[in-house]
Amino acid sequence: KAGVTQTPRYLIKTRGQQVTLSCSPISGHRSVSWYQQTPGQGLQFLFEYFSETQRNKGNFPGRFSGRQFSNSRSEMNVSTLELGDSALYLCASSGEGYEQFFGPGTRLTVL
Amino acid sequence: AQSVTQPDIHITVSEGASLELRCNYSYGATPYLFWYVQSPGQGLQLLLKYFSGDTLVQGIKGFEAEFKRSQSSFNLRKPSVHWSDAAEYFCAVDRDDKIIFGKGTRLHILP
């Protein structure tokens, strides 16, 4: 089985712009979760989608949003980018069990 | 509040030496517990997990972890480390489909 894929792998944006990141889960997995990883805050949960519905949400401002499509692929969007949004964004998918499988991440740099 | 504590930010061991990485969690009930490893520039890979049952769990790459309810701990061990084990290790708990990570322990290996 192919693993979790994330595109793009690297992204450079400027403050005020918006960005969309994509995640393709492992085939058959219906749950997709997003995490932000920064040196200062570590790994923080953003949100989780299951069958196109947001099932769980972390403590991030409304500028961070996401969605999931019928094929379980997920996107997350960050609007009005700030310097502090520079991070590695990780996506993870899970199937029937509780184990989450992580993608390689998208490295976002905001200038 | 639920949290995961990894008291050691950095640990250095010699190749061939034994390793123990500490993890403590604060929860009322027994959570689902995980250890993940992250190599530079990569996503997270699951080393092992504990849901219930035998408190000593075996994982990949020769790692094991022991769940101790009385100490609220889930320490990761390896009897003999290899240079390829140099990476960052994250302890995590899963509660309501939200994974909460510790801040991580970076492992350095001396030749």
Interface residues (C-beta under 8 A of the other chain):
Chain A: V4 S31 S33 Y35 G42 L43 Q44 F45 E48 F50 R55 N56 G58 L90 A92 Y98 E99 Q100 F101 F102 G103 P104 G105
Chain B: Y32 F34 Y36 G41 Q42 G43 L44 Q45 L46 K49 F51 F90 D94 D96 D97 K98 I99 I100 F101 G102 K103 G104
